[in-house]
Structure formats: C-alpha cells, structure tokens
Amino acid sequence: MNKVIGWMVGGLGLGMLLMACGGSDSPTGPGTGGALTEAALIGKWNITTTHYTGWQNDSAGNKKTVDSTDTFPSGINTAEYKSDKSFIQSLGGFGFNGTWSIKGDSLITISTFFGITDTTSAYVVINGNSGTYTTHQVDSEQDLVVTSSATKQ
C-alpha cells in the first residue's frame, strides 16, 4: 500500500508526462532539442510501467534499498490532460484531478487527494505515441527516482 500511495503522489506528474506523447515522431524533452508542448500533452494516456530506484523506509522505519519495476494491465492507470489545463488521473482504482502547466521541458501538476495538495514537477521525454516521465521524491521517508512509461490511447 505504501508503494501505491507513493506512486500516486509521484504519479500525478508521471501520468501527465506520459500523456505528453503527442503525434510527433520526433522526441521532445530534456536533451532532445525539442520542447514539450500543450498539443503533445493533451489526450488520454495509459501508464504501462513504473520503475523505482533509491531507498524507502519500511513499515518498521528501516531504510531499504529499492530497485523495482511495476507493470500495469491496460486501463488500470490512466491520465487524461485536457485543453482547459485540467487533468483526470486514475491509479489502481483511486481517481483524482487537478491542473497542469508546462515550464520548459517540465510538466507541473497540482492536485488534491486525501486532503493533501501535491505539486509535482516532472521531466518528460516523448517519442511518437510513447513517453516517459521522471520525478525525484525526497523526504524523511524516501529518496526515490520514479520513472513511468505510457502510451497514448
């Protein structure tokens, strides 16, 4: 459950990144020479995998090394970015919404779930209908780099 919650918090931006896989066959994002655009972001995305690397405290408070990948069946984890700068995301049956913006090659999302407002900044790389979204989650309980992959529906 802790991993699911952590993924949900980090996944907000992650889902958005994946949605950024627009109709272009040229990659966009950091180091690609292309800029992330609204046109590339808008649409519905299916989040297919998420990779975690770093460390996270277990339920007893012990620091544990993390290097794992989760794979998701189609339609379980989705994100839809709309032209009015709103988004809807569903992660393992938990749904939430918020707003999005683009700053350079980063996707910025703001959402509230379980009474907590979360602002996430993620680097996005897009190639055709595939995308990756990377966030760095750091607090007293974890230091994780979370990279998700998605395809545009």
C-alpha positions in Angstrom: 0.0 0.0 0.0 2.9 2.4 0.8 4.2 1.9 -2.7 0.8 2.6 -4.2 0.4 5.8 -2.2 4.0 6.8 -3.1 3.3 6.1 -6.8 0.1 8.1 -6.6 1.9 11.1 -5.2 4.7 10.9 -7.8 2.4 9.5 -10.4 0.5 12.8 -10.8 3.3 14.3 -12.8 4.2 10.9 -14.2 0.8 10.4 -15.8 1.0 13.8 -17.2 4.3 13.1 -18.7 3.0 10.1 -20.4 0.2 12.0 -21.8 2.6 14.3 -23.5 3.3 11.8 -26.2 1.7 13.7 -29.0 1.5 13.0 -32.7 5.1 13.9 -33.4 7.6 11.2 -34.3 10.5 13.4 -33.0 11.4 13.0 -29.4 10.8 16.0 -27.1 12.1 16.7 -23.6 15.4 17.2 -21.8 18.5 16.8 -24.0 16.4 16.1 -27.2 16.4 19.6 -28.6 12.6 19.6 -28.7 10.2 21.4 -26.4 7.3 19.9 -24.6 4.1 21.4 -26.0 0.4 21.6 -25.0 -0.5 20.0 -28.3 1.7 17.0 -27.5 0.4 16.7 -23.9 -3.4 16.8 -24.5 -5.1 13.4 -24.7 -5.6 10.2 -22.7 -2.6 8.1 -21.7 -2.3 4.5 -20.4 0.5 4.2 -17.8 2.2 0.8 -18.5 5.2 0.6 -16.2 6.8 2.5 -13.2 10.4 1.9 -12.1 11.6 2.9 -8.6 15.2 3.3 -7.6 16.8 4.6 -4.4 15.7 4.0 -0.8 12.5 3.9 1.2 11.7 3.3 4.9 9.8 0.1 5.5 6.8 -0.1 8.0 9.3 -0.5 10.9 11.2 2.6 9.9 14.2 0.8 8.5 15.9 2.2 5.3 15.6 -0.3 2.5 17.2 -0.1 -1.0 14.6 0.0 -3.8 15.1 -1.1 -7.4 11.9 -2.5 -8.7 9.5 -2.1 -11.7 5.7 -2.5 -11.6 3.8 -3.4 -14.8 0.2 -2.5 -15.1 -2.6 -4.0 -17.3 -4.1 -1.7 -19.9 -6.7 0.7 -18.5 -5.7 0.3 -14.8 -3.6 3.5 -14.6 -4.6 6.3 -16.9 -4.2 10.1 -17.2 -6.1 12.5 -19.4 -4.9 16.0 -20.0 -7.5 18.5 -21.3 -7.1 21.7 -23.3 -8.6 23.7 -20.4 -5.4 22.8 -18.4 -7.2 20.3 -16.1 -6.4 16.6 -15.8 -8.0 13.4 -14.5 -5.9 10.5 -13.4 -6.9 7.0 -12.2 -4.3 4.9 -10.4 -5.3 1.4 -9.4 -8.9 2.5 -8.7 -8.0 5.8 -7.0 -9.2 8.8 -9.0 -8.2 12.4 -8.6 -8.0 15.5 -10.7 -6.1 18.8 -10.8 -4.5 21.3 -13.1 -1.4 21.2 -15.2 1.1 23.6 -16.8 4.3 23.4 -18.8 7.6 25.2 -17.9 10.3 24.4 -20.4 10.6 20.6 -20.6 8.9 20.1 -17.3 5.3 19.2 -16.6 3.9 20.9 -13.4 0.8 19.4 -11.9 -1.2 20.4 -8.9 -3.8 18.1 -7.4 -5.6 17.4 -4.0 -6.3 13.9 -2.8 -6.9 12.5 0.7 -6.9 16.2 1.8 -3.3 16.8 0.7 -2.4 19.2 -2.1 0.5 18.0 -4.1 2.6 20.0 -6.6 4.8 17.8 -8.8 7.4 18.7 -11.4 8.5 16.0 -13.8 10.8 15.8 -16.8 9.1 14.5 -19.9 10.6 12.8 -22.9 8.3 11.9 -25.8 8.8 9.8 -28.9 5.7 9.3 -31.1 3.0 7.8 -29.0 5.3 6.7 -26.2 6.6 8.8 -23.3 8.5 8.7 -20.1 8.0 10.9 -17.0 10.6 11.1 -14.3 10.2 12.6 -10.8 12.5 12.7 -7.7 10.6 12.0 -4.5 12.6 13.1 -1.4 11.5 13.4 2.2 12.4 11.8 5.5 10.8 8.5 4.5 12.2 8.1 1.0 14.7 9.2 -1.7 13.3 7.7 -4.9 13.7 8.4 -8.6 10.4 7.3 -10.2 10.2 6.8 -13.9 7.0 5.9 -15.6 6.2 4.9 -19.2 3.0 5.4 -21.0 1.4 5.1 -24.4 -1.3 7.4 -25.9 -4.7 5.8 -26.3 
